[in-house]
Amino acid sequence: MTSFFRFVRPALALSLIYSVVLIAPAAAQSTGDEKPDEAQEEDEQKDEKADDETEKKDETAATADATATAAAAKPAAEKPKPKYPPFDKLLDPKERKTIEGLIKLHLVGTKLYAELGRGQLNKDYIVLISIAKGMGQTPLVGGMTWSDGDDWVWQFRKVGDRIHLVRRNVRFTATKGSPEADAVKLAYTDSVLFSLPIATRSPSGADVVDLTPVFMSDLPQISSVLRGFSFSRTKSTWASVKGFTKNIELEVAATYASSGTSSIDSVADTRGVTVNVHYSISSLPSTGYKPRMADDRVGYFLTAVKDYSKQGPYDRFVRYVNRWDLQKADPSAAISPPKKPIIFYLEKTIPFKYRKPIRDGILAWNKAYEKAGFYDAIQSDSSRTKTPGTPRTSATTHFVGSHRVLHLRWGLRA
């Protein structure tokens, strides 16, 4: 047995050595063959990763470019559109004629624009309407006043993006702050004549409206006496637009059209009758004027209002005398000249032979005013060929037509 192991051990050892020698190169060869495949795979993964990163960078860059482009285009796309057109674009400086005055006006072609700022809104204006040029038939005779009996008191009121032209109801009143005054507000209403859209804003920030629809219309309702006639916008024009510190004077050559089947002996063709209508718009003066109550024993021109603060079961009407606001230049004097005299202008329409007696008749009223404490209260002026454009002047006019009439036109008395 011992000899056997002695023989086997060396043989086993040689076998193991041989196996190691054979297996080791194979293992080494196997290990060497697999290593290049792993490296290649790692390289491919690196390349794919690099490609992915490159694509992401490209996508990011493209997204950034698109964002930048959108951002650049966004201000232009989302730039707020102006609410109103530019002032100079709507009212071309080359075409507009600006008239300074109580209300700043701009005449552009056939359109008349007005600037209405805070100083013009919610403020009372008195409007006097007269026939500047008539048709030779009463009541449409040149020089005659035109009224429906009530004073025309206007206000411009801003409502949203529009300006309302409101005729105030001045027939009813009550003591301010009283329960009756609240009742009057609930019981009676003003009249909205026009709702004018704001066309633009002036450089001063005032709202600008087109007044053309107001005056290029049958505002005085002349068609009520010209039966069968209607106002023609296309045949009517502006005859005159003037501005003054305390008033503006507008005159419209208003043409009224008909079918022509009627006949008027003072009109050439009844298919078109032109009547010049004069509008005088003034601010109400604040002079400390004290109204005077009328006396039934003496005749006056009156202004009557219904006063709900007046006590009594029957007559609530209050009647005021229409009079001038004469004030003494020297209040301490028994007889003094007035601060502002009453001037009657004799218009050029009066024939020469009538001018002196008319002038003498006007000045004869000074005898009555002297007893009231005024010297030379009334004056007469025939030096002007045309009456000044203001409602605060009085004039004597002679006109012809179906009847020859001498007409005294009274100015504002306050």
C-alpha positions as CSV (number, residue, x, y, z in Angstrom):
1,M,0.0,0.0,0.0
2,T,2.7,2.3,0.8
3,S,4.4,1.7,-2.5
4,F,1.1,2.3,-4.2
5,F,0.6,5.7,-2.6
6,R,4.1,6.5,-3.4
7,F,3.3,5.8,-7.0
8,V,-0.1,7.5,-7.1
9,R,0.8,10.8,-5.3
10,P,3.4,11.7,-7.9
11,A,0.9,10.8,-10.7
12,L,-1.9,12.8,-9.1
13,A,0.3,15.8,-8.6
14,L,1.4,15.7,-12.2
15,S,-2.2,15.4,-13.3
16,L,-3.1,18.4,-11.2
17,I,-0.2,20.4,-12.5
18,Y,-1.2,19.5,-16.1
19,S,-4.8,20.4,-15.5
20,V,-3.7,23.7,-14.0
21,V,-1.5,24.3,-17.0
22,L,-4.2,23.5,-19.5
23,I,-7.1,25.3,-17.6
24,A,-5.2,28.5,-16.8
25,P,-4.6,29.5,-20.4
26,A,-8.2,28.7,-21.3
27,A,-9.4,30.7,-18.4
28,A,-7.0,33.4,-19.3
29,Q,-8.2,33.2,-22.9
30,S,-11.8,33.2,-21.9
31,T,-11.3,36.3,-19.7
32,G,-9.4,38.1,-22.4
33,D,-12.1,37.4,-24.9
34,E,-15.0,38.8,-22.7
35,K,-13.3,42.0,-21.7
36,P,-13.3,43.7,-25.1
37,D,-17.1,43.1,-25.4
38,E,-17.8,44.8,-22.1
39,A,-15.7,47.8,-23.1
40,Q,-17.4,48.1,-26.4
41,E,-20.8,48.0,-24.7
42,E,-19.7,50.6,-22.3
43,D,-18.5,52.8,-25.2
44,E,-21.8,52.3,-26.9
45,Q,-23.7,53.3,-23.8
46,K,-21.5,56.4,-23.5
47,D,-22.1,57.3,-27.1
48,E,-25.9,56.8,-26.6
49,K,-25.8,58.9,-23.5
50,A,-23.9,61.6,-25.3
51,D,-26.3,61.5,-28.2
52,D,-29.2,61.8,-25.7
53,E,-27.6,64.7,-24.0
54,T,-27.0,66.4,-27.4
55,E,-30.6,65.8,-28.4
56,K,-31.7,67.3,-25.1
57,K,-29.5,70.3,-25.6
58,D,-30.8,70.7,-29.1
59,E,-34.4,70.4,-27.8
60,T,-33.6,72.9,-25.0
61,A,-32.0,75.3,-27.4
62,A,-35.0,75.0,-29.8
63,T,-37.4,75.5,-26.9
64,A,-35.4,78.6,-25.8
65,D,-35.4,80.0,-29.3
66,A,-39.2,79.4,-29.6
67,T,-39.8,81.0,-26.2
68,A,-37.6,84.0,-27.1
69,T,-39.4,84.4,-30.4
70,A,-42.8,84.1,-28.7
71,A,-41.7,86.6,-26.0
72,A,-40.5,89.0,-28.7
73,A,-43.8,88.7,-30.5
74,K,-46.0,88.8,-27.4
75,P,-45.7,92.6,-26.7
76,A,-46.7,93.4,-30.2
77,A,-49.6,90.9,-30.1
78,E,-50.8,91.9,-26.6
79,K,-50.2,95.7,-26.8
80,P,-53.5,97.2,-25.6
81,K,-55.5,98.9,-28.3
82,P,-56.3,102.5,-27.6
83,K,-59.8,103.1,-26.4
84,Y,-60.2,106.2,-28.6
85,P,-58.4,107.2,-31.8
86,P,-55.7,109.9,-31.5
87,F,-57.0,113.4,-31.2
88,D,-55.0,114.7,-34.2
89,K,-56.0,111.7,-36.3
90,L,-59.7,112.3,-35.8
91,L,-59.4,116.1,-35.9
92,D,-56.8,116.7,-38.6
93,P,-54.9,119.9,-37.7
94,K,-54.9,120.8,-41.4
95,E,-58.6,120.7,-41.6
96,R,-59.9,121.7,-38.2
97,K,-60.8,125.2,-37.2
98,T,-60.6,125.8,-33.5
99,I,-63.0,128.3,-31.8
100,E,-62.0,129.3,-28.3
101,G,-64.8,130.3,-25.9
102,L,-67.0,129.2,-23.1
103,I,-66.8,125.7,-24.6
104,K,-63.9,124.9,-26.9
105,L,-65.1,124.0,-30.3
106,H,-63.5,122.4,-33.4
107,L,-65.1,122.7,-36.8
108,V,-63.9,119.9,-39.1
109,G,-65.6,120.0,-42.5
110,T,-69.3,119.7,-41.7
111,K,-68.8,118.3,-38.2
112,L,-68.6,120.4,-35.0
113,Y,-66.8,118.9,-32.1
114,A,-66.8,120.2,-28.5
115,E,-64.3,119.6,-25.7
116,L,-66.1,118.9,-22.4
117,G,-63.9,118.8,-19.3
118,R,-64.8,118.8,-15.7
119,G,-65.6,122.5,-15.8
120,Q,-68.3,121.9,-18.4
121,L,-70.0,118.8,-17.0
122,N,-73.0,118.9,-14.7
123,K,-73.2,122.7,-15.1
124,D,-76.2,124.7,-16.1
125,Y,-76.3,126.5,-19.4
126,I,-79.2,128.6,-20.6
127,V,-80.0,128.3,-24.3
128,L,-81.8,131.0,-26.3
129,I,-83.1,130.1,-29.7
130,S,-84.1,132.7,-32.4
131,I,-84.9,132.9,-36.1
132,A,-81.9,134.7,-37.6
133,K,-83.3,134.5,-41.2
134,G,-86.9,133.6,-41.8
135,M,-89.3,132.8,-44.6
136,G,-91.5,135.9,-44.5
137,Q,-94.3,134.1,-42.6
138,T,-95.2,134.4,-38.9
139,P,-93.8,132.9,-36.7
140,L,-90.8,132.2,-38.9
141,V,-89.7,135.8,-39.3
142,G,-86.1,136.9,-39.0
143,G,-85.3,138.4,-35.6
144,M,-88.0,136.6,-33.7
145,T,-87.2,134.6,-30.6
146,W,-88.3,131.0,-30.6
147,S,-89.5,129.3,-27.4
148,D,-92.0,126.8,-26.2
149,G,-92.7,128.8,-23.1
150,D,-90.1,127.3,-20.7
151,D,-86.5,128.3,-20.3
152,W,-84.1,126.0,-22.0
153,V,-81.6,125.0,-19.3
154,W,-79.1,122.3,-20.4
155,Q,-76.5,120.1,-18.7
156,F,-73.8,117.8,-20.1
157,R,-73.7,114.7,-18.0
158,K,-71.2,111.9,-18.5
159,V,-72.6,108.4,-18.4
160,G,-70.1,105.6,-19.1
161,D,-68.5,106.2,-22.5
162,R,-71.2,108.7,-23.5
163,I,-72.2,112.3,-22.8
164,H,-75.9,112.9,-22.2
165,L,-77.4,116.3,-23.3
166,V,-80.1,116.9,-20.7
167,R,-82.8,119.5,-20.7
168,R,-83.5,120.3,-17.0
169,N,-87.1,120.4,-15.7
170,V,-87.3,123.9,-14.1
171,R,-91.0,124.1,-13.7
172,F,-91.1,122.5,-10.2
173,T,-89.1,123.3,-7.1
174,A,-88.9,123.1,-3.3
175,T,-86.6,124.4,-0.6
176,K,-83.3,122.7,-0.9
177,G,-82.7,120.0,1.7
178,S,-86.4,119.7,2.6
179,P,-88.6,116.6,2.4
180,E,-90.5,118.4,-0.3
181,A,-87.3,118.7,-2.3
182,D,-86.8,114.9,-2.1
183,A,-90.4,114.4,-3.2
184,V,-90.0,116.7,-6.2
185,K,-86.9,114.7,-7.3
186,L,-88.9,111.5,-7.2
187,A,-92.0,113.0,-8.9
188,Y,-90.4,114.9,-11.8
189,T,-87.7,114.1,-14.3
190,D,-85.3,115.8,-16.6
191,S,-85.3,115.1,-20.4
192,V,-82.4,113.4,-22.1
193,L,-82.3,114.9,-25.6
194,F,-79.2,113.3,-27.0
195,S,-76.7,110.5,-26.0
196,L,-73.4,111.4,-27.6
197,P,-70.6,108.8,-27.8
198,I,-67.2,110.1,-26.7
199,A,-65.2,110.4,-29.9
200,T,-61.7,110.9,-28.5
201,R,-59.9,112.8,-25.7
202,S,-58.2,116.2,-26.2
203,P,-54.5,116.8,-25.2
204,S,-55.9,118.4,-22.1
205,G,-57.8,115.3,-21.1
206,A,-61.3,116.6,-21.9
207,D,-63.8,114.4,-23.5
208,V,-64.5,115.3,-27.2
209,V,-68.0,114.8,-28.6
210,D,-69.6,115.4,-32.0
211,L,-72.3,118.1,-31.6
212,T,-73.4,117.8,-35.2
213,P,-76.4,115.4,-34.5
214,V,-77.7,118.0,-31.9
215,F,-77.8,121.1,-34.1
216,M,-78.2,119.4,-37.5
217,S,-81.6,118.3,-36.5
218,D,-85.1,119.7,-35.9
219,L,-84.0,120.6,-32.4
220,P,-86.4,123.6,-32.2
221,Q,-89.2,121.5,-33.7
222,I,-90.0,124.0,-36.5
223,S,-91.7,121.2,-38.4
224,S,-94.5,121.5,-35.9
225,V,-95.5,124.8,-37.6
226,L,-94.3,123.8,-41.1
227,R,-96.8,121.0,-41.7
228,G,-95.6,118.5,-44.2
229,F,-91.9,119.5,-44.0
230,S,-89.0,117.6,-42.3
231,F,-85.5,118.7,-41.5
232,S,-83.0,117.8,-44.3
233,R,-79.5,117.0,-43.0
234,T,-77.9,116.9,-46.4
235,K,-79.3,120.3,-47.4
236,S,-78.4,122.1,-44.1
237,T,-75.1,123.8,-43.3
238,W,-73.3,125.8,-40.6
239,A,-73.9,129.5,-41.2
240,S,-71.8,130.7,-38.3
241,V,-69.8,129.4,-35.3
242,K,-68.5,131.9,-32.8
243,G,-67.0,131.7,-29.3
244,F,-66.9,134.2,-26.5
245,T,-65.8,134.0,-22.9
246,K,-69.3,133.7,-21.4
247,N,-71.2,132.2,-24.4
248,I,-71.0,130.5,-27.7
249,E,-73.1,131.5,-30.8
250,L,-74.1,128.9,-33.3
251,E,-76.2,129.5,-36.4
252,V,-77.5,126.7,-38.7
253,A,-78.9,127.3,-42.2
254,A,-81.6,124.7,-41.6
255,T,-83.4,123.4,-44.7
256,Y,-86.8,121.8,-44.4
257,A,-87.9,119.7,-47.3
258,S,-91.3,118.6,-48.6
259,S,-92.8,116.9,-51.6
260,G,-93.4,120.3,-53.1
261,T,-97.1,119.8,-53.5
262,S,-97.9,122.6,-51.1
263,S,-97.6,126.3,-51.9
264,I,-96.3,129.2,-49.8
265,D,-96.4,132.6,-51.5
266,S,-93.2,133.8,-49.7
267,V,-91.2,130.7,-50.8
268,A,-89.8,130.1,-54.3
269,D,-90.1,126.3,-54.1
270,T,-91.5,124.4,-51.2
271,R,-89.3,121.4,-51.9
272,G,-86.7,123.3,-49.9
273,V,-87.3,126.0,-47.3
274,T,-84.2,127.3,-45.5
275,V,-84.6,129.0,-42.1
276,N,-81.5,130.2,-40.3
277,V,-81.8,129.2,-36.6
278,H,-79.5,130.9,-34.1
279,Y,-78.5,129.2,-30.8
280,S,-77.0,131.2,-28.0
281,I,-75.5,129.1,-25.2
282,S,-74.4,130.9,-22.0
283,S,-73.3,130.1,-18.6
284,L,-75.7,131.3,-15.9
285,P,-74.2,134.3,-14.2
286,S,-73.7,134.4,-10.4
287,T,-74.1,138.1,-9.5
288,G,-76.1,138.0,-6.2
289,Y,-79.2,138.7,-8.1
290,K,-82.3,138.9,-6.0
291,P,-85.6,137.9,-7.7
292,R,-88.6,140.1,-7.3
293,M,-92.1,138.7,-6.7
294,A,-94.7,139.8,-9.1
295,D,-97.7,141.9,-8.1
296,D,-101.1,141.1,-9.6
297,R,-101.9,144.8,-9.7
298,V,-99.2,145.6,-12.3
299,G,-98.5,143.8,-15.6
300,Y,-95.1,142.2,-16.0
301,F,-93.4,139.5,-18.1
302,L,-93.3,136.6,-15.7
303,T,-91.4,133.4,-14.9
304,A,-93.6,131.0,-12.9
305,V,-92.6,127.9,-11.0
306,K,-94.6,125.5,-8.8
307,D,-93.0,125.5,-5.3
308,Y,-94.0,122.6,-3.2
309,S,-92.5,124.2,-0.1
310,K,-95.1,126.9,-0.3
311,Q,-97.8,126.6,2.3
312,G,-101.4,126.7,1.3
313,P,-103.9,124.2,-0.1
314,Y,-104.5,125.8,-3.5
315,D,-102.0,128.0,-5.3
316,R,-98.4,126.8,-5.0
317,F,-97.2,128.8,-8.0
318,V,-94.5,131.5,-7.4
319,R,-94.4,134.3,-10.0
320,Y,-91.2,136.2,-10.5
321,V,-90.8,139.5,-12.4
322,N,-88.4,139.3,-15.4
323,R,-86.1,142.3,-14.8
324,W,-82.6,143.6,-15.3
325,D,-80.1,143.3,-12.5
326,L,-79.4,147.1,-12.3
327,Q,-77.0,148.1,-9.5
328,K,-75.9,151.5,-8.5
329,A,-72.4,152.6,-9.2
330,D,-72.7,154.6,-5.9
331,P,-75.0,152.8,-3.5
332,S,-75.0,155.8,-1.1
333,A,-76.3,158.3,-3.7
334,A,-80.0,159.0,-4.1
335,I,-79.6,158.9,-7.9
336,S,-76.6,157.1,-9.4
337,P,-75.6,155.8,-12.8
338,P,-75.8,152.0,-12.9
339,K,-72.6,149.8,-12.9
340,K,-73.8,148.4,-16.2
341,P,-76.4,150.3,-18.2
342,I,-79.1,148.7,-20.3
343,I,-78.1,149.2,-24.0
344,F,-80.5,148.8,-26.8
345,Y,-78.9,148.4,-30.2
346,L,-80.7,149.7,-33.2
347,E,-80.1,147.2,-36.0
348,K,-79.5,148.3,-39.6
349,T,-82.8,146.8,-40.6
350,I,-84.6,149.8,-39.2
351,P,-85.5,152.4,-42.0
352,F,-83.7,155.7,-41.4
353,K,-86.9,157.7,-40.9
354,Y,-87.8,155.6,-38.0
355,R,-84.5,155.5,-36.2
356,K,-84.8,158.8,-34.3
357,P,-88.3,158.3,-33.0
358,I,-87.4,154.8,-31.9
359,R,-84.3,156.0,-30.2
360,D,-86.3,158.8,-28.4
361,G,-88.9,156.3,-27.3
362,I,-86.3,153.9,-25.8
363,L,-84.6,156.7,-23.9
364,A,-87.9,158.0,-22.5
365,W,-87.9,155.2,-20.1
366,N,-85.0,156.9,-18.2
367,K,-87.6,159.1,-16.5
368,A,-89.1,156.1,-14.8
369,Y,-85.7,154.8,-13.8
370,E,-84.7,158.1,-12.3
371,K,-87.6,157.7,-9.8
372,A,-86.1,154.3,-9.0
373,G,-82.8,155.9,-8.2
374,F,-80.9,155.4,-11.5
375,Y,-79.6,158.1,-13.9
376,D,-79.1,157.2,-17.6
377,A,-80.0,153.6,-16.9
378,I,-81.0,153.0,-20.6
379,Q,-78.8,153.9,-23.5
380,S,-79.3,153.5,-27.3
381,D,-76.5,152.6,-29.8
382,S,-77.0,152.8,-33.5
383,S,-73.3,152.9,-34.4
384,R,-72.9,149.2,-35.1
385,T,-74.1,147.6,-38.3
386,K,-74.7,144.3,-36.4
387,T,-75.8,143.4,-32.9
388,P,-72.9,142.0,-30.8
389,G,-73.1,138.2,-30.6
390,T,-74.1,137.8,-27.0
391,P,-77.5,137.1,-25.3
392,R,-76.7,139.8,-22.8
393,T,-77.6,142.5,-25.4
394,S,-81.0,143.9,-26.3
395,A,-81.9,145.1,-29.8
396,T,-84.6,146.7,-31.8
397,T,-85.2,145.0,-35.1
398,H,-87.4,145.9,-38.0
399,F,-88.5,143.1,-40.3
400,V,-90.8,142.6,-43.2
401,G,-92.9,139.7,-44.4
402,S,-96.6,139.0,-44.4
403,H,-96.8,141.7,-41.7
404,R,-94.4,144.7,-41.0
405,V,-93.4,144.5,-37.4
406,L,-91.1,146.5,-35.1
407,H,-89.6,144.0,-32.6
408,L,-87.8,144.6,-29.4
409,R,-85.5,141.7,-28.5
410,W,-84.6,141.6,-24.8
411,G,-81.3,140.4,-23.6
412,L,-80.7,138.4,-20.4
413,R,-81.9,140.5,-17.5
414,A,-79.8,139.0,-14.8
